Amino acid sequence: MNAHALPRLAVTAGEPAGIGPELLIRLAASPLAANFIALTDRDLLQRAARRCGQPIELIDDDGRPLMQRAPGQLRIHHIPLAVPEQPGQPDPRNAGHVLATLAEAADGCLAGRYDAVVTAPLQKASINEAGIPFSGHTEFFAERARADVVMMLASPELRVALATTHLPLSAVPAAIQRESLERVLRIVHDELRAKFGLARPRIAVLGLNPHAGEGGHLGREELDTIIPLLDTLRAEGMQLLGPLPADTAFVPGQRERYDAVLAMYHDQALPVLKSEAFDRTVNLTLGLPFIRTSVDHGTALDLAGTGRGDPSSLLAAARMALDLIGRRALAGPGAA
C-alpha cells in the first residue's frame, strides 16, 4: 500500500434483506479516513441509499490508491443479486450472492487487494435453507484461509475470546479438551501480542462450571483439563489467571488484573460485554492471515428497509480495522 494512500477496507453488506446494506450507506457517509470498497450489488446499495435518504456516489473499484475520500463516496466491487431483495424477508436464492461476497473479501485480503475486511451481519438460516451448510463468518474465513481461528469480541473496556463458538450448550463440555483449549490459548496470546501490541498479555480463563467446579463438587473439567493445561502454559511464561468463576470475573477489581478473558462458551461472557457496550463492541477473528472485524449484532429484519438502523457497531468495526492496520504498519513487514 502507498504510504500516503487511504487503507483499502473491503466491506460486505451481509444479508441483502437485512439491515446491512443501509448500515453500509451510513458508513460511507462518515468522515472516516478509509477507502471503503463495498462487496455487493450496485442496485441494492442504490435502493438502500434511497431508504436512508442519503446520497451515495458509487465508483467502480479499479484497485488504484485513493488519497482522500469525500463522505458519501463509496467504491464498489459489483457482485449481483440473484433476485431483488425484499427488506425483512431473506430469500435463499440470494445465498450464493452472500457467499460470493465473503469469498471475494477473503481472497482479496489474501492476495493483498484489501488491507482488511469489515463484515455486516448475515442470515445463516437463509444460507442453510438454500442447501448450503454454513455455520458463520468465522468458520467460513477459517476454511477459506486454511487457518486455525478464535472468535473474539472487544469493546474499548473489555476483550472476550471464546473457547467454543456456535455449539448447543449440551455439546460444550465434550468440546473442552486439552488440545483444543491449548490451541485457543496460544492463538489468543500470540494475537494479543501481534495485533494489540501487548508484550506480556494477561489472560483470565473462566471455569466451565459454577464456582469454577468448586474443587470437583460441581464438575471435574477444571481439575482434569483446565488447571493442568494452565499450569503447563504458565511454566512456559504465559500470564494466565484462573480458572475464575464466571459470576465474579467481570467485577471492576478483577478487570484490572487482565487484558482479555477466555470464556468456555458463547453465552458465558458475551451477555456481560453486550449489555454494557453493545454499540461499541466489535467481533474480530483471531488467527487469520488478514484483519477481519464485524458488527456484534444480527440482521435486524424488523428494522430493514426503514432507514433507522444504528450504524454504531459497523463504525466501531471499521475504526478497529483501521487501528489494527496502523499497528501492523508500525510492526513492519510480515506482521499479520
Secondary structure, 3 states (H helix, E strand, C coil): CCCCCCCEEEEECCCCCCCHHHHHHHHHHCCCCCEEEEEECHHHHHHHHHHHCCCCEEEECCCCCCCCCCCCEEEEEECCCCCCCCCCCCCHHHHHHHHHHHHHHHHHHHHCCCCEEEECCCCHHHHHHCCCCCCCHHHHHHHHHCCCCEEEEECCCCEEEECCCCCCHHHHHHHCCHHHHHHHHHHHHHHHHHCCCCCCCEEEEECCCHHHHHHHCCCCHHHHHHHHHHHHHHHCCCEEEEEECCCCCCCHHHHCCCCEEEECCHHHHHHHHHHHHHHHCEEEEECCCCCEEECCCCCCCCCCCCCCCCCHHHHHHHHHHHHHHHHHHHHCCCCC
